[in-house]
Amino acid sequence: MSATAPDPLDDPRAPLTRERTHLADSRAALRAMREDVEALDIKDVAANWVNAQVLTRQIDERIKALADLSDTPLFFGRLDYLHAPGAEQAEGAEGERFYIGRRHVHDADGDPMVIDWRAPVSQPFYRASKKDPMDVGLRRRFGYTGGELTAYEDEHLSDPSETAATSKLLQQEIERPRVGPMRDIVATIQPEQDEIVRSGLGGTVCVQGGPGTGKTAVGLHRVAYLLYAHRERLARTGTLVIGPNRSFLHYIEQVLPALGELSVQQATVDDLVAHVEVRGTDEARAAVLKGDARMAEVLRRALYAQVTMPTEPIMVVRGSRRWRVPAYELEEIVRGLLGREIRYGAAREALPQRIAHAVLVQMERAGEAPDDRVQDAVARNSAVKAAVKAVWPPADPAKLVLRLLSDGEFLAEHAAGILDEDEQKAVLWAKPVRSVKSAKWSSADAVLIDEAADLIQRTHSLGHVVLDEAQDLSPMQYRAVGRRCTTGSATVLGDLAQGTTPWATRSWDEALAHLGKTEGVIEELTAGFRVPTDVITYASRLLPHIAPGLTPVASVRENPGFFEVRAVDGVAEVVTACEELLRNEGSTGLIAADARVPALAEALTAAGIGFLAPGEETTEQTRLTLVPASLAKGLEYDYVVLDEPRAVVDGEPDERTGLRRLYVALTRAVSGLIVTHTGPLPEQLAG
């Protein structure tokens, strides 16, 4: 691998000059593509106002997708093929050169100047190697400063005399300081990551990845790839990224737009199940039980218990004729609908039509010739409507859950054999609640209401769902997510060692079962690209105590990073540590137990150091973020000061959860970490 490959021209700068010229020409071509779209006139194309609005929106989205971000490289690599694609075996076939970038760019003649990183011809940029060059003679990587092309680096994959070496530009890109939101990794995707990114739409993939393995980026880039490969289908069915909290979603929200994808929605699980206002909280045991998958059967029993078998016949009067449907026939209809196991609401809607059909059969036997209009009229008959209301009453999901959680006898009746008496007492509200609006619903209650709503009416399914930080979901939350992709697929991302809820996932097989995706494939990422070697080695001391048997992350970075454990006398020295790290380029995070955040905020303010809350975008002027440990998951900073590890552990209800929270906090740094402590460190961190 050479950073300055020889060139036939005498001027050693000629290759770099030519590449800069191609960059300038590509930017001009992209600008022309954008101008062409902006100049489109749809006045004579749109048939009506609705079509015009749809076309206008599509054009606006296309214009946004063709935006040229000045500080974002338009292309980051080049492939020189030995042969023309599809002609590898043809004697004398001339190879082609392709520039690999974030989006496709073509010139005025339609010839490609930049190839989308997701195109099949781009795949060897990520997977070709000395052992398997994939018909690539040369792979070139480009280095940028801002938006300016400043360096290049070549690998001659088909040259046996050149030994494989670590790409310095690749290392520099991975270690580049982080200011602002999360960025894409299209220039640094590794072969094992690329396999997951390019996996098909039809299958669900679960990615177990330790800190710094790039699992979140892999999940987002898989969405971008699927939108490229299956755009029409996903445009109809929709895609969704689910994150653990708003801070996390804000942090990742620019990744897909930077890749030209603007249509992907983002939400938390709480957003998905927001049928009621959440104003209350549960004790840990109650939350665990409410999140237990057994609650789904309790809800199903309680809902269908409202269906009662008819004991009286129905008399339908039409004109001078009376038509009688006996009770036993009505019972057969009701049992038939129950036996089909269709949604409660759908069955209720079908019931009057079934009764009307029974009446029409009698009419036909009597010599009449009723049509569909007659059947609809009979279904709307007051006697039929009254019978349906009595036999199959309407159901409200929130009212159903309200009754289960406030009526001990009702819960006992439908939880018999599922929850024992102690468990039933744990989920019951201490005080009775009068109405849905006055209830102080918890997050777990909202998930139960969502389950009940799906039992009544089927939840809309999307084409693909990405679920990040999945290890913290309860079984009932997995079911809520699974309902959103029953006819689609999912990408599940997480790390069992970072599970910090009382109901944290025990195994990915179990999680996939609750999600309804038992056929899902589990992949494991163990190569760490973000966390420095010394930091991940220190944090991995906790793994035997929090996730026995899990493979530790092995950092592949040549730079070991900066790491120090520092005993301090108080918060003033914690502030000093922050000041030291802020002298470096990039972002700094001060992570502390939630209870210690106010005191640290006061100390920073007194020292005149500006700081942000998680989710707020860092700038060159304000590069310090004060992070409660409970919100640190999924975030990353160039440098981190971790305050008082023992307090992080003690801030959780049990030691294992506390140690997992500490593991998360220890692994947020990209370039350096200072651990400050006044009291003793947790014994699990002893060397």
N, C-alpha and C positions, 0 to 999 in steps of 0.2 A: 504494500500500500504506500503510495507516495503523495505528499501534499503538493508537490510541484512537478507534475509529470512532464517529461521532455516533449517538445512540440517541434514540428518541422520548420516553423518560422524561427528566425534568429532571435526575435524579441521574446524573452521568457515571459513577459506579461501578456503576450498575444492571446493565449487561451482564456485568461481571465477577462481580457477586453472583449473577446468574442462572446463569452457567456453573458457579460453585462449588456452587450448589444442585443443578444437574444432576449434578455429580461426586459429591456426597454421596448423592443418590438412586440413582445408578448403583452406588456401592459397597454401598449397602443392598440393592439388587436382586441383586448378585453374591453377597452374603452369604446371601440367601434361597435362591438357586440352590444354593449349597453345602450349606445346611442341608437342603434337599429331598433331595439325594443322600445325605447322612449319615443321613437318617431312613428310607431305603429298607429294607424288610423282605423278605428273599429266602427266608425259611423255606418259604413255600408255592409258591415259583417254581422253585427248583432241584430237578430230578428225582433227583439223586444227589449224592454227596460231591464228585465231580469237577466237576460243573456248579457246585456251590456255591463251590468254590475259584476257578474261572474268573470267576464273577460277582463274588465278593469282590474279586479282584484288579482287575477292570475298574472297580468302584466306587471302590476306593482310588485308582486312577490318575485317575479323573474328579474326585475330591475334591482331589487335588494340583493338577490342571490349573485348578481354579476358585479357587486360592489368590489372595488379594488382597495383593500386595506393597505395603506402606505407602509405600515410597520410590520406587515405580515408577508413573508416570502411567497411570491406567486408560484414558484417551483423550488424544490429543495433537492432534487436528484436528477440523474440522467442515466439512461440505459442504452448501451450500444450493443445491439444484437449481432451475432455472427451471421445469421441468415434472416431473411424476411420471415415474419410470423406466418406459420402454416406451410413454409417451404424449407424446413430445417434439413430435410434430406436431399433437397434439390442441388445438384452439382453446380457450383458457381453462383448460387443465389446470393444476391447482395443484401447485407444486413441493413437494418434501419436504426435510427437514433430517436429516442423518445425522452422528452423532459417530463418528469413526474411532479405533479403539483396538487393543490387543493381542489382545483376544478378544471374542467376542460376549457381550453381556449383555442380558437381556430382563426386563420387569417381570412382575408376577403374572398379567397378561392375555396374556402372550406377545409383547407389542409390543417391538421392539428399542429399547434405550436406548444401546447402543454396538454398532457394526458391526465385525466382524473386518476388520483391514486387508487380508486376503487375498480378501475377497468382491469380486465384480465391481463392485458399486456403489461400492467404495472406490477403485478404480483411478484415477479422475480426481484424487484427492488428490495423486497422484504425477506424473501426466502432463498434466493440464490446464494450459493456458497462455493468454496473451492471443490468440495466433494460433489456437489451437484450445481454446476453453473447455470443450468436451465437455458443454455444457448446464449448466455450473456458473455460478451467479451470484456466489457468494461462497465463498472458501476461507479458513477461519480456522485459524490455528496457535495453540497454547497454550504458554505458558511456565510452568515449575514450579520451585519451590525445595523440594528434597526431594520430598515427595508433595503439597505445597500448590500449588494453581493461583494464580499471581501475575500473569500477564500474558496478553494475547492480541494477535493481529496479523491484519489482514484484507487480502485481495486481492479486489477487485471485478473478476472476470475479464471480465465482459460490459460493463463501463463503459469506453467508449473515451476518456473524459476522464482516466482514471487511468493514469499511466505505470507500466510494470513496474519493479520495484526489487528489490534483493537483500533477502531476508528476514533481519532482524537476529536473530530468534528461532532461525531455522535455523542461522545462523552461531554463535550462542551454544551451541546444542546440540552442534554439531560440535566446538567448542573447549572444551566443559565438561571440567574436570579429571577425570583417570582415577585412581581408587583402587579396587583390587580387580580382579576378572576382567573380561574383555571383555564389553561390553554390546551389546544389539541396536541396530539403526539404523532401526527401523520409522518413527520420526518424521522421518528425514532422507533416506530413499531417493530418489535422483535418477532422472529419466526413463530414462536409459540403463541404470542399474542395475535399474530396475523391469522393463524389457523382458527382461532375463536371468532375474530372479527368477520371472517369470510364464511363462517358456517351458515347453512341454509336457513331460510325462513320457516320451513316446516317443523323444525325441531327446537325444543327448549334446551338451553345451555345454562348450567349452574357453575359459576366460577368461584372456587375457593382461592382467595389470594391474601397473603399477609400484607403488612404495611409496605407501601412503596412498590408493589408489583404491578401497579397500573390497572387494577381491575375496573375501577370506575371509568377510566379513559377507554379501556377495551370495550366496555358496555356501550358507551356513547358512540364510539366509532363503529360498533356493530350496527347500531341504528342507522348511522349514516350510510353504511354499506348496503343494508337491506333496502333503504329508500332508493338507492341507486339501482339495485338489481331488480327490485319489485315495486317500482314507483307507482304504477297504475293501481295495483292491488292495494297497497298501503294508503294511497290517496283516498280510496273508498272506505277502508276499514279503520284507519287511524293508528297512531302510535303514541305512546305515553311513557314518560320517565318518572318513576316514583322514588323520591328521596326521603331521608329521615326527618328533615325539618326545613324551614324556609331559608335559614342561613346557608345550608348545604346547596339547596336549589339555586340560590342567588350566585353562589360560588361557581357552579358548573354551567350557568345558563348561556354563556357566550361560546361554548365549545361547538355546538352544532351550527349556529349561525355562521361561525367562522369557516365552516365547511360547506356553506351554501344551503344548509337545511333549516328552514324557517317554520315548518309546519308541526313540529313535535311539541306536544303539550307536556307540562311538568306539574306534578302535584305531590303532596304527602298522602299517606294513608288516611290521615284525619280529614283531608280534603275530600277524599273519595266517599267517605261515609258520613258526610256532614248533613244528615237528615234533621238533626236537632242541634241546638246550641250547647256546647260543652262548657259547663261551669263548675263541675265538681271533680274530685279525685277519689280514687279507690285506695284502700290499704293494699299492701303487696299481695296478701293471700287472696283477697277478693278479686283483684285484677288478674291474677294467675288463673283462678277458676273461671272467671268470665271469658278469658281468652282460650280456655280449654275447648278442644274440638267436640267434646261431649255435649256442650251447650247447643250445638246445632240440632241434635236429636231432641233435646228438651223443647226447643223452639218449634220444631216440626210437630211434635206431639201436641203441644199447646194450641197450635194453629188449627190443626185438622180435628181437634176435639170439638171445635165449634160446629162441625158438620154433624147434623142429627138426622137419623132415618125418619122419613115421613110416616105418619100414622093415619093420616086422613087422605082421602082421594081429592083430586082437583076436578072442579066442574067448570068447564069453559063454555060460555054462552056466546053464540054467534047467530044473530038474527033470531029466528024462531027455534033454532036447534040447540041442544045441549050435548056437550061431549064430556064424558066422564073418564078420567085416567085413574085407575085404582091405586091404592097405596102400595101394593106389592110391585106394581109395574114401575112406580116412581122410585121405589127402593132399588130395583134392578138398575135403573138409569144412574142413580147416585153411586151405587157400588161400582158400576162400570167406569164411571169417571174417576173414582178413587183408585181403582185398579190400574188405571193408565199412568198414574204418578206424574201427571202434568201439573203445572203451577196452580196454586190455589185460585188465583184470580182468573186464569184462563179457563179452568174448570167451571168456575162460577158463571163466566160469560157463556160457556157452552151449554149449561144446564137448561135455560129456557128454550133454547133451540131444540134440544133433545126432547123436552116435554112437548113442544109444538109438533115435532115430527111424529110423536106417538098419536097426537090428535089427528094429524093429516092421514095417517094410516087408517084410522077409523073412518074418516071422511071418504077416502077412496073405496073402502069396503062398502060404504053406503051408496056408492055410485057417483059421488062428486069428483070433480077434477081440479083440486086446488093446486096453485102454483107457489113459487117462492114468496110472492107478496103475501099470500095467505099465511104461510108459515111464519113470516116476520110479524104479521099482525097478531097471530096467536101468541108468539113469544112475548109480545108487549102487553098481552091481556092482563088486567089487574089481578085476576085469580092466579095466573102463572107467576106474576111478579111477587105476589104475597107469599106463595109457596116457596119460591126461590129464596126470599129473604129469611123465611123461617128455617128452611133446611140448610141453606148454604149462605150464612150471613156475610155481609161485607166485613173485611178485616183491615185494621190499621196497624202497621208494624210497630209504631211507637207505643200505641195503647197496649198492644200485646206484651211487649217487653216491660212496660210500666206495671202491668198486672202481675207478671211473673216475679218482678223484683220487690213488689210491695205486698203481695198476698201470699202468706206462708202456706195456706192450704192449697191454693192453686199451683204453686211451685212444687209442693210435695206430691201432688197428684201426677204431675207430668215429668217430674225428675225421679220418680220411684225406680230403683234399680239402676240409675245412672249416677246420681249424686247421693252420697250418704247424708245423714241428718246434719252433721257438723258442716259439711260443704254447703248444704242448703242455707244454713244459718249465716255462713260467711258471705254469701252473695246477696242475701236479703237486705234491703235498706233498713236502717235503724228506726226511721220515722216514716209513717205512711205519707204518700204524696197525693195531692188532690188531682192534678192534671199534668198533661204532657208539658205544658208551658212552664209550670211552676217547679218541675223536677230539676234537680241539679245533676244533669247527666254527666257521666265520666266518658273518657275516650273509649274505654272498653264497652260501655253501654251503647255507644253510637255504633260500634261494630256489630253488636247483637241486633240492633235495629236494622242494620244493612242486611244481615243474614235473613231476618224476618221479611224484609222488603223483597228479597230475591225469591223467597218461598212463595210470595204472593204474585210477583210479576218478574219475569226474567230480566236480569241486568244486561245492558248493552255490552257486547263483546267487541274488543279492538283487535286489530291485526297483529300488533306486537306490543309487549309491555316490558320495560326494563325496570327491575326492582333492585335498588342499591341499598347497601347496609342491611341486607335482608336478615342477618343473624339476630336482629333485635325484635323480629315480629313474633307475635303469638300465633298459634294454630288458627284461631278465628280470623286474625288479620291476613294470614296467608290465603284463607278461603275467600276473603273479601277481594284480594288482588286477583286470585284465580278466576273469580266471576267475570273480571274485566278482560279475560283472554281465553274464555272457554273454546272459542273457535279459532283462536290465534295461537301464537307462541310467546315465549318469554325468555328474557335473559336475567338470571338471578345472580347477584353479585354480593359477596360478603366474606367475612372472616370469622370463623367460630371462636377464635381467641379474643375477638373484640365484642362479644355479646355482653351487654351491660344492663339488660333488663332481667327481672326475676323469671321471666318466661323465655329467656334466650334459647335459640335453636340448639338442639342437642346433636342433630346430624342432618346433612343435606338430603339424604334419602327421605327422612321424615318430613322435612320441609317441602320437598317436591310432591309428596303424597298429599299433604294438606292443600297445596296449590292446585292439585288435580293434574299434575304433569309427571306421573310416575315414569314415563318413558324418557324423561330429561337426562341428558348426559352431564356428568360431573367432571369438570376440568380443574386442575390445580396449577396455580402460578406460584413458583417459589423463588424466581430470580428477582431480586430487589433492585430497582433502578433509581429510586428516590432517596431512600434512607441510607446515610453513610454507614460504612462497615462497623465502626466503633459504636455507633448509636444502636444499630439493630442487634449487635452482639450483646450489648448491655441489656436492652429490653427483652431479649430472648431468654434471659435468666428466669423470667416469669412464666414461660410457656409450660414447664412441667407442672406448675401449680394451677394454671387456668385452662389449659387445653392439652392434656397428656396425649402423646402420640402424633400431634400435629407437626408437620415438617417445618423447621425454622426457615425463615427467609435468609437466603444467601445473597449478600450485596455483590453486584457485579461492577461496582464503581471502583475505578483506580484510586480516586481521591478518598482517603479514609474519613475526611471531614473533621470538624472541630468538636471535641467532646470533653466536658469537665464536670465533675461532681464537686460542689463548693459548699462548705459549711459557712453559714452567715449568722450575724447577730440579730437581724431584723429586716423589716421591709425596705429600709433605706439601702441596704446592700443588694436587695433584689432589684431595686430601681437602678443601681449602679451597673449591675449585670446587663440590664436592658440597654443602658447608654453605651456600654462597650459593644454590644452586638449591632446597634444602630449605626455605628461607624462603618460597618460593612455595607456593600451594595445589596439591595433586595429587601424583602419583608421580614419582620420579626413578630413572633407571637409570644405573649406572656400567658402561660396556661397555669391555672390555679384551681384548687377546690372551690366550688361555688361559694361557700361561706366566706372565703378569704378575698373574694373579688372586690367588695366595697372598700376594704382597707387598702388594697393595692391601687385601686382607682384614685383614692384620696392622696396616696403617696406620689403617684405619677403626676397628678394635677399640681401638687405642691412643688414638685421639681420642674414644672413647666414643660412636661413632655406630653404632647398630644397623642391621643390613642383612639382607636375605633372599636366598635362592637363587632362580633362575628357576623359576616354577611355584608358588612359595609366595605366598599371597595377602597383598597389602599391606593395612595398616590405617592408621588415623589416627596411631597411635603410631610405626609403622615403615613409612616410605614410600620407603626406598632399597633397590634391588635391585642386587646385584653380579652382572653377567652376563658369562660367558665369550663371546667373539665367536662361537664355534661354536654357541652356543645362542640367539643373538639373533634369528634369523629368525622372523618372524610375531609377535613381541612388540612392545609399544609402551608408551611412558611419556610423561608430560607434558613432563618435562625429561630431558635426557641429557647426561652427561659422557662423551665418547669419549676414552679414554686412548691415546696413542701410536699413531697410524694406521700408521706404518711397521712397527711390531711386529705389527699385525694382518695386514698383507700378508706379512711374512716368516714368519708362523706357518703358512703354507700351502705345499704342495709346489711350486707354480709361481706365477709372478707374476699371471697372469690370474685364477686361482682366488683368490689373495690380494686382488686389487683388487675382485673380486666380493664377497668377505667384507666388505671395507671399505665397499662400497656399501650392503650390508645394515645394517651398524652405524651408518652416517651417517644412515640414514633411519628410525630408531626413535622420533624425538622428535615430539611433537604440538605443543608450544608453544615450546620453546627447546633449543638445543644449544650446549655449550661443547666445543671440540676442544682438548685439551691435548697438548703434545709437548715433549720435551727434545731429541730428534734432529731431523734434517730431515724434512719431509713428503714423501710420494711425489710425484715430479715431475708425475704425471698430475693432481694437484690444483692445480697452478700456474695462476693466473688469466691 
